[in-house]
Structures are given as structure tokens and as C-alpha cells.
Amino acid sequence: MTVSAETLAAFRAEIGDIPCHDDPKYVALKSRDYFWYSPILNAQLDGLSGQLVVQPRTEAEVITVAAAIARHAIPLTIRGGGTGNYGQCVPLEGGVILEMTKLDRIHAVTPGRVVCDAGVRVEKVEEAAAATGQMLGMFPSTKRQATMAGFVAGGSGGIGSLRHGMLRDGSNIGWIRVVTVEPTPQVIDLRGADILTVQHAYGTNGIIVALDYALVPATDWTHAVALFDGYDRALRFAMAAQDGGLDCYLLTVVDRRFSRFYKRLEGYFPPDGDAVFSMVAPDAMADFTALVAAHGGRISLAQNLHALEAAQLPAAWECGWNHTTLQALKHEPGVWTYLQVAYPQPFDPALVMAQMARYGDEIYMHHEMARMGGAVQIFALPLLRWTSRERTYEVIAEMEARDGCAIYDPHVVTIEDGGMKQIDSAQIDFKRRADPYGLMNPGKTRGWTADMARKAL
Ligand SMILES: Cc1cc2nc3c(=O)[nH]c(=O)nc-3n(C[C@H](O)[C@H](O)[C@H](O)COP(=O)(O)OP(=O)(O)OC[C@H]3O[C@@H](n4cnc5c(N)ncnc54)[C@H](O)[C@@H]3O)c2cc1C
């Protein structure tokens, strides 16, 4: 389904001088994200495009656009930095792409909190926080490109989740301001549990225009690489560091076979050691070093960010979360894809070793230490050698049925088939209020069916 030229012209006339682009090449570029991590999504989404990119600069302009979208019943896909992995900001039915990156003011930085516009890049907020001796409680490894609202609406957690849990936990998000898509849009502030109605909703139920986010006192983290003789040793070390409350911000465990992708770390991550990439508080380095030794490991690199940058070495966060996958895809495109795996509790490294033995060269392991709802949660983002859709789902089924793992399927476009597993009725209830005509990111939630939409004007 695409929108007629007449309808788009009428829409443009209504939004006045709000920046608008219809050059097909530009629009096509703004219709993509990192879905190509998945050959399955690539086959499904490559070539899909919106018809117009609109770039509001203020909340008032967002309201003007939202009203015109509703009046003309145009499909609307919101875009931040476009770094999502699941085609979250790929328009499935054409229409308007609402690019939020010009709505980028930071309103206030106070002790423990930042209030900012939706489209500000995460790194810019980080810089403003640093000027007050603070840092973000958690950030995605894509912070240079990703926006604050894109992280909130499309992400789940990231660097810092080891200490502060996932985005949905505690007061990581203080409040969110949303504009509804209807002829007379409302502005709604969501607080407490209501935040979860739009967090990780892929922009299907309201346009986030501003938010309040957690800051923590800045630490001059030591970025360390520790090497171990065996993936289980590396895992056990990371578990001991987390269980023992060692003051770390990141603990990423990476299979030695990744070393050929980490060219910039040549010598620091050799092919004969499994690595733990960490961000460690300087005060905790002595304990960290002792724990590494106790697990039979050695530290090959330990420097702060300033020294790393001077030596042109990557920060630890560029070696973790989905940046790990990116390293492989850069060097061996088409060879790899990936999975997202949660393990049964209590986590047992023996299960990981059994999986490694079972899959051999088909899977390279990578684990992230995190917290979820206050409890330790260990995720894997393993590389999977790409062969076919059938084989991918065979491996997923085996890990779920045989190993008791839960797979957050990164090869699907809907919220439910990916992370959530089930329809979140609170998100759908809020969609009835914030997107009553069902125009937002159509096709991305199974919880919404055409019969739920209010009749267009
Ligand atoms: C190399 C790599 C590493 C990554 N690491 C992480 C990680 O550590 N943690 C993590 O959680 N994710 C990670 N991701 C996924 C992604 O980068 C994050 O989710 C990121 O924060 C998304 O921000 P963005 O601005 O690029 O959002 P986009 O990709 O532009 O959008 C994401 C979703 O949010 C919606 N959206 C955007 N802005 C708004 C708004 N104002 N209102 C309502 N909805 C909106 C979009 O419609 C879309 O559905 C990674 C991806 C890559 C490629």
C-alpha cells in the first residue's frame, strides 16, 4: 500500500515550512536500519521505502505533522538514528518517515537526571552530562548515531546494564512525553509503570517528543581486556566478578575465534585466548587483577578512554553488545548472522560448553553480563554461520527445547515475535488512545488488527 501523490501534496500543504524531502534516493536511505544483520530480514525488507521524509524541529511542529497525518490517514514511521537491528524503522506500507533528529535540545542536566528532546543523539547527552561530572546510567554501543528516544522505543539495555539493569527497570527512565496521532493531537506525560506502555513499542503508539533519563556520577573507567584459557574460565571469571559486586560497568565475554575480526586489538586479543572486555572502576582494579589471576587469566590491556583514544585502540563498549556482531559482519559479510539468547536460571557455563561442542564452527559464543528486574541475567549474542532460514530456526528450536533457553528472535519485525513473546495488552490499550487510526509503524505489532482502528475522517 502506498499513498497517492494528491494525498501527499495535501499533507505537505498543511505542514507549511516544516522540512520535507521527497528525493527517492534520500527517502530510500532514510527507510533503512541495520536489518541486514539478518539475511532473513534482508530478503523481506530490502528495497522497501517510505515516500516522504519530514523533519520537525519543535514539539509544536510534531503536533502539526501528527494532525495532518491523521487527517489524511497516512502511514507514519518514526526514525531516530536508524540503528535498530530488526527493521523497526522500515516502513512496510510506504507513507511518511518522521525523522526526529532535529528535535535535539537538552533542556536540563541536574544531579542524577537529564531532560532532553527525543531526537538528541545519545553521545551529545553524554557530553552534556560529562560537563557536570556525570554520565548516562546506561547507553547503547551505537551512542554516536542513536537518539535518546530511539534507544527508549527500540532498545532494551546496553553498556551499564550490568549495574543499572535494563531500560525498563527502576527509574532509568523518569518520564516520557508523547504526542498522539489524531486530528487534534494530545500531549501526554507518562510516569511510573505507564512508561512501559511506550518503552520498546517500536514507535507504534505515540510520538515521543521528550524524556527524563537517569545519570550517575562519572567514573574514569579502566577499559580492560583479560584473556583466559577456555571460554568456560572466561565465563566463570565474569560471573564471579558480577556476583562479588566488583565495581564494573561492562563485562563482555567473547570467544577466541572472534579475534580475527578485532584487527585494531591485534596483540591484545590473540587467537589463543578467550577474552573478557570490561570497564572497571580504577579503585577496583587491584581486586579485578587478583580475580583474573585466580581464574588463571592475564590482563593484556588496561587503559582509560583518553589513553585508548590516543593509541587508536577501541573502547571496551565497541567490543560488546551488538558491536561484537558488527566486527564479524564487517570482515566476513554474508558469512554470519546472530541470535539473542537468554539462559535458564541458575546460569550454568556447562550448558554453554555443551552448545559450543554441539555446534562447533557454526556458532561463535559471546555473552553479556546484565541485570534485569534486580537479578543477574546473562545473555548471549552468538554469531551463527549463515546457511538458511530452515537451519536458523532448527538451531533456535533446539536451544529452546533441548537447552531451556529463550531466544529473542532477531529475524522478525514484530515486537511480539522478537523480544516480548506475547502481546502486551497495556501497549495495545495505549495505542487505542495514542494512535486510534492505526497509522503508526503498521505491521510491527501483532496485537493490533485492522478492525481495531477508528474509521478515518
Ligand atoms: C552495532 C549495534 C549495536 C547495538 N547495541 C545496542 C545496545 O547496546 N543496546 C540496545 O538496546 N540496542 C542496541 N542496538 C540496537 C539500536 O542501536 C538501539 O536500539 C538504538 O538505541 C536505537 O536508536 P536509534 O535512534 O537509532 O533508533 P531507530 O533505529 O531510529 O528507531 C528504533 C525504534 O524506535 C522508534 N522511534 C524512534 N524515535 C522515536 C520517537 N521519538 N518516538 C517513538 N518511537 C521512536 C522507531 O520507530 C523504531 O521502531 C545496536 C545496534 C547496532 C547496529
The ligand as an SDF file (V2000), in Angstrom:
LIG
                    3D

 53 58  0  0  0  0  0  0  0  0999 V2000
   26.2260   -2.1530   16.2730 C   0  0  0  0  0  0  0  0  0  0  0  0
   24.9410   -2.0840   17.0440 C   0  0  0  0  0  0  0  0  0  0  0  0
   24.9840   -2.1210   18.4230 C   0  0  0  0  0  0  0  0  0  0  0  0
   23.7950   -2.0230   19.1670 C   0  0  0  0  0  0  0  0  0  0  0  0
   23.8820   -2.0640   20.5360 N   0  0  0  0  0  0  0  0  0  0  0  0
   22.7250   -1.9640   21.2350 C   0  0  0  0  0  0  0  0  0  0  0  0
   22.7590   -1.9690   22.6580 C   0  0  0  0  0  0  0  0  0  0  0  0
   23.8190   -1.9780   23.2660 O   0  0  0  0  0  0  0  0  0  0  0  0
   21.5650   -1.9470   23.3130 N   0  0  0  0  0  0  0  0  0  0  0  0
   20.3570   -1.8580   22.6540 C   0  0  0  0  0  0  0  0  0  0  0  0
   19.2950   -1.8370   23.3060 O   0  0  0  0  0  0  0  0  0  0  0  0
   20.3140   -1.8190   21.3300 N   0  0  0  0  0  0  0  0  0  0  0  0
   21.4440   -1.8600   20.6090 C   0  0  0  0  0  0  0  0  0  0  0  0
   21.3860   -1.8000   19.2520 N   0  0  0  0  0  0  0  0  0  0  0  0
   20.1150   -1.5010   18.6010 C   0  0  0  0  0  0  0  0  0  0  0  0
   19.9460    0.0450   18.4200 C   0  0  0  0  0  0  0  0  0  0  0  0
   21.1390    0.6730   18.1700 O   0  0  0  0  0  0  0  0  0  0  0  0
   19.4400    0.7100   19.6440 C   0  0  0  0  0  0  0  0  0  0  0  0
   18.2050    0.2190   19.9500 O   0  0  0  0  0  0  0  0  0  0  0  0
   19.4180    2.2240   19.4310 C   0  0  0  0  0  0  0  0  0  0  0  0
   19.4450    2.8570   20.6250 O   0  0  0  0  0  0  0  0  0  0  0  0
   18.2770    2.7200   18.5760 C   0  0  0  0  0  0  0  0  0  0  0  0
   18.3270    4.1390   18.4950 O   0  0  0  0  0  0  0  0  0  0  0  0
   18.0170    4.8840   17.1310 P   0  0  0  0  0  0  0  0  0  0  0  0
   17.8880    6.3430   17.4010 O   0  0  0  0  0  0  0  0  0  0  0  0
   18.9650    4.5090   16.0940 O   0  0  0  0  0  0  0  0  0  0  0  0
   16.5700    4.3080   16.8290 O   0  0  0  0  0  0  0  0  0  0  0  0
   15.9180    3.9090   15.4480 P   0  0  0  0  0  0  0  0  0  0  0  0
   16.5810    2.7090   14.8820 O   0  0  0  0  0  0  0  0  0  0  0  0
   15.8370    5.1000   14.5710 O   0  0  0  0  0  0  0  0  0  0  0  0
   14.4670    3.5500   15.9520 O   0  0  0  0  0  0  0  0  0  0  0  0
   14.2390    2.4410   16.7850 C   0  0  0  0  0  0  0  0  0  0  0  0
   12.7280    2.3020   17.0100 C   0  0  0  0  0  0  0  0  0  0  0  0
   12.2900    3.3820   17.8270 O   0  0  0  0  0  0  0  0  0  0  0  0
   11.2370    4.1070   17.1760 C   0  0  0  0  0  0  0  0  0  0  0  0
   11.4270    5.5290   17.4960 N   0  0  0  0  0  0  0  0  0  0  0  0
   12.4980    6.3090   17.2190 C   0  0  0  0  0  0  0  0  0  0  0  0
   12.2920    7.5560   17.6830 N   0  0  0  0  0  0  0  0  0  0  0  0
   11.0700    7.5620   18.2480 C   0  0  0  0  0  0  0  0  0  0  0  0
   10.2760    8.5670   18.8810 C   0  0  0  0  0  0  0  0  0  0  0  0
   10.7110    9.8290   19.0140 N   0  0  0  0  0  0  0  0  0  0  0  0
    9.0520    8.2270   19.3470 N   0  0  0  0  0  0  0  0  0  0  0  0
    8.5850    6.9480   19.2270 C   0  0  0  0  0  0  0  0  0  0  0  0
    9.2770    5.9700   18.6150 N   0  0  0  0  0  0  0  0  0  0  0  0
   10.5070    6.2680   18.1410 C   0  0  0  0  0  0  0  0  0  0  0  0
   11.3990    3.8120   15.6960 C   0  0  0  0  0  0  0  0  0  0  0  0
   10.1640    3.9310   15.0060 O   0  0  0  0  0  0  0  0  0  0  0  0
   11.8980    2.3800   15.7150 C   0  0  0  0  0  0  0  0  0  0  0  0
   10.8120    1.4960   15.8140 O   0  0  0  0  0  0  0  0  0  0  0  0
   22.5550   -1.8920   18.4970 C   0  0  0  0  0  0  0  0  0  0  0  0
   22.5160   -1.8470   17.1010 C   0  0  0  0  0  0  0  0  0  0  0  0
   23.6920   -1.9330   16.3730 C   0  0  0  0  0  0  0  0  0  0  0  0
   23.6100   -1.8500   14.8740 C   0  0  0  0  0  0  0  0  0  0  0  0
  1  2  1  0
  2  3  1  0
  2 52  2  0
  3  4  2  0
  4  5  1  0
  4 50  1  0
  5  6  2  0
  6  7  1  0
  6 13  1  0
  7  8  2  0
  7  9  1  0
  9 10  1  0
 10 11  2  0
 10 12  1  0
 12 13  2  0
 13 14  1  0
 14 15  1  0
 14 50  1  0
 15 16  1  0
 16 17  1  0
 16 18  1  0
 18 19  1  0
 18 20  1  0
 20 21  1  0
 20 22  1  0
 22 23  1  0
 23 24  1  0
 24 25  2  0
 24 26  1  0
 24 27  1  0
 27 28  1  0
 28 29  2  0
 28 30  1  0
 28 31  1  0
 31 32  1  0
 32 33  1  0
 33 34  1  0
 33 48  1  0
 34 35  1  0
 35 36  1  0
 35 46  1  0
 36 37  1  0
 36 45  1  0
 37 38  2  0
 38 39  1  0
 39 40  1  0
 39 45  2  0
 40 41  1  0
 40 42  2  0
 42 43  1  0
 43 44  2  0
 44 45  1  0
 46 47  1  0
 46 48  1  0
 48 49  1  0
 50 51  2  0
 51 52  1  0
 52 53  1  0
M  END
$$$$
